[in-house]
Amino acid sequence: MIDWQTIETVLFDMDGTLLDLHYDNYFWMEHLPTFYAHHKGWTEAEAKHWLMEKIKQKYHSLDFYCIDYWEDQLDIDIITLKKEINHMIDFLPHAKNLLKQLTTLPVQTAIVTNAHRRTLAIKDDAIQITQYVDKDFCSHDFHLPKENPDFWPALADAYPFNPATTVLVDDNERVLASAATFGIRQLIMPLNPDSQRPAQTMQQPDNFIGLHCLSEILPNNQLSD
Ligand SMILES: [Mg+2]
């Protein structure tokens, strides 16, 4: 699927690509609504509905990913709440193995995430994910979400890479479409971002490579984690 000998840079999304999105989905759809219902004296159904409507309005914007924004909007301590379930933070199958194998190849690797720096810090405390890559970038650093095509030239200014020899792995198809405008040639979309949910479907299967498991792109065939 990937000719690793021709690749110089590998850019990884974090949540739903290297890490199980179950943690994030559970937080926003279960843990936070339960807390917020108690906090407001609402039923859980009321809290869920109210939060989902508010969150939906921010889809694909930087605010959607911004912990400062949500703490301000909801007037609660999101970080403390997130830490309450940090035992649920985990790699997706073969993610750690893939990252380890890439350290043996002459490629530069980076995490490029829409997650807020404070969320990345919680995940790094839990499973030390950044130790497996050369660099990590949060889109907040550039004041643009990855869905915005202007994000990619801004990233390339901070972290030079040749789009023709770069692989991007990201479970968000809008992000892949945005990266395509910058000429990133190999665009790969994990189809099982959440271990507890059915696979997602691609809107443009001709444009991107769908991946059921990261084991499909291991540089060598050692499957053990
Ligand atoms: Mg993702």
Residues whose N, C-alpha, C, O or C-beta is under 5 A from the ligand:
A	BS01	MG	D13 M14 D15 G16 T17 D171 N172
